[in-house]
């Protein structure tokens, strides 16, 4: 399994609440509407993990959301990447400017390796 982990920071002029609402109820549904069937089939799992502010003070976390895409293999990741970077993904890329600081985004591609501890949980 291949996982693409995306660390996302909101735009400075967007509140945490606005960011979360927009990402979940505007951006993700847009992606669902425009994703071609072959690209959607390549994505085995998609998850948005929104940061929780804990502790005292108004300290913001380093990132507002961790988004995870899981693919069966590198071929699936390539299908997603070619679509996203191409003409088909243009509307998604443009919409990202509405709520996230694209310049601060961090993308990490990993290979999922199950462990003994994971099997016990």
LONU-897697 format. One line per field, with one value per residue (C-alpha): y, z, x; residue number from 1; residue in one letter. Coordinates in nm, 3 decimals, always signed. Layout:
BEGIN
py	c(Y; ...)
pz	c(Z; ...)
px	c(X; ...)
k	c(NUM; ...)
r	c(A; ...)
END
This chain:
BEGIN
py	c(+0.000; +0.348; +0.647; +1.013; +1.230; +1.600; +1.852; +2.154; +2.499; +2.737; +3.079; +3.344; +3.527; +3.213; +3.103; +2.744; +2.700; +2.846; +2.626; +2.308; +2.389; +2.482; +2.183; +1.931; +2.077; +2.262; +2.131; +1.757; +1.749; +1.938; +1.669; +1.395; +1.560; +1.609; +1.298; +1.060; +0.703; +0.562; +0.812; +0.752; +0.376; +0.428; +0.590; +0.312; +0.541; +0.915; +1.085; +1.438; +1.458; +1.807; +1.943; +1.966; +2.263; +2.147; +2.313; +2.674; +2.986; +3.053; +2.856; +2.724; +2.384; +2.378; +2.245; +2.258; +1.926; +1.605; +1.459; +1.097; +0.923; +0.550; +0.367; -0.003; +0.069; +0.335; +0.293; +0.417; +0.715; +0.797; +0.785; +1.038; +1.257; +1.273; +1.370; +1.623; +1.798; +1.794; +1.979; +1.761; +1.866; +2.238; +2.321; +2.147; +2.331; +2.666; +2.593; +2.514; +2.881; +2.964; +2.813; +2.674; +2.823; +2.617; +2.738; +2.586; +2.247; +1.945; +1.620; +1.293; +0.964; +0.657; +0.280; +0.137; -0.136; -0.319; -0.396; -0.639; -0.355; -0.246; -0.600; -0.593; -0.267)
pz	c(+0.000; -0.090; +0.112; +0.017; +0.327; +0.272; +0.552; +0.491; +0.646; +0.608; +0.452; +0.714; +0.647; +0.694; +1.044; +1.154; +1.152; +0.801; +0.680; +0.817; +0.687; +0.339; +0.304; +0.416; +0.262; -0.048; -0.167; -0.103; -0.269; -0.567; -0.599; -0.576; -0.857; -1.103; -1.036; -1.334; -1.246; -1.322; -1.087; -0.811; -0.848; -0.794; -0.454; -0.201; +0.098; +0.158; +0.494; +0.633; +0.981; +1.114; +1.389; +1.740; +1.944; +2.293; +2.587; +2.691; +2.484; +2.123; +1.982; +1.637; +1.538; +1.271; +1.021; +1.016; +0.848; +0.748; +0.438; +0.352; +0.018; -0.001; -0.324; -0.392; -0.554; -0.724; -1.044; -0.858; -0.722; -1.076; -1.205; -0.939; -0.998; -1.374; -1.342; -1.062; -1.240; -1.576; -1.721; -1.532; -1.191; -1.273; -1.098; -0.783; -0.786; -0.837; -0.553; -0.313; -0.326; -0.157; +0.178; +0.198; +0.191; -0.106; -0.063; +0.286; +0.182; +0.247; +0.054; +0.167; -0.019; +0.198; +0.178; +0.443; +0.641; +0.887; +1.219; +1.504; +1.723; +1.450; +1.429; +1.804; +1.790)
px	c(+0.000; +0.126; +0.011; +0.038; +0.033; -0.034; +0.025; -0.196; -0.185; -0.476; -0.439; -0.358; -0.685; -0.899; -1.003; -0.959; -1.336; -1.370; -1.085; -1.238; -1.584; -1.460; -1.229; -1.491; -1.808; -1.686; -1.349; -1.391; -1.738; -1.591; -1.325; -1.588; -1.789; -1.503; -1.293; -1.307; -1.403; -1.056; -0.891; -1.147; -1.088; -0.713; -0.777; -0.835; -0.888; -0.911; -0.916; -0.897; -0.744; -0.816; -0.591; -0.731; -0.623; -0.532; -0.370; -0.366; -0.335; -0.410; -0.121; -0.203; -0.067; +0.202; -0.055; -0.433; -0.497; -0.326; -0.488; -0.421; -0.467; -0.404; -0.327; -0.277; +0.060; +0.271; +0.069; -0.240; -0.046; +0.069; -0.290; -0.390; -0.083; -0.121; -0.486; -0.426; -0.138; -0.317; -0.612; -0.861; -0.727; -0.711; -1.041; -0.921; -0.588; -0.761; -1.005; -0.720; -0.623; -0.957; -0.862; -0.510; -0.161; -0.042; +0.316; +0.330; +0.191; +0.413; +0.364; +0.517; +0.474; +0.520; +0.506; +0.276; +0.450; +0.227; +0.395; +0.335; +0.206; -0.038; -0.173; -0.245; -0.441)
k	c(1; 2; 3; 4; 5; 6; 7; 8; 9; 10; 11; 12; 13; 14; 15; 16; 17; 18; 19; 20; 21; 22; 23; 24; 25; 26; 27; 28; 29; 30; 31; 32; 33; 34; 35; 36; 37; 38; 39; 40; 41; 42; 43; 44; 45; 46; 47; 48; 49; 50; 51; 52; 53; 54; 55; 56; 57; 58; 59; 60; 61; 62; 63; 64; 65; 66; 67; 68; 69; 70; 71; 72; 73; 74; 75; 76; 77; 78; 79; 80; 81; 82; 83; 84; 85; 86; 87; 88; 89; 90; 91; 92; 93; 94; 95; 96; 97; 98; 99; 100; 101; 102; 103; 104; 105; 106; 107; 108; 109; 110; 111; 112; 113; 114; 115; 116; 117; 118; 119; 120; 121)
r	c(X; X; X; X; X; X; X; X; X; X; X; X; X; X; X; X; X; X; X; X; X; X; X; X; X; X; X; X; X; X; X; X; X; X; X; X; X; X; X; X; X; X; X; X; X; X; X; X; X; X; X; X; X; X; X; X; X; X; X; X; X; X; X; X; X; X; X; X; X; X; X; X; X; X; X; X; X; X; X; X; X; X; X; X; X; X; X; X; X; X; X; X; X; X; X; X; X; X; X; X; X; X; X; X; X; X; X; X; X; X; X; X; X; X; X; X; X; X; X; X; X)
END
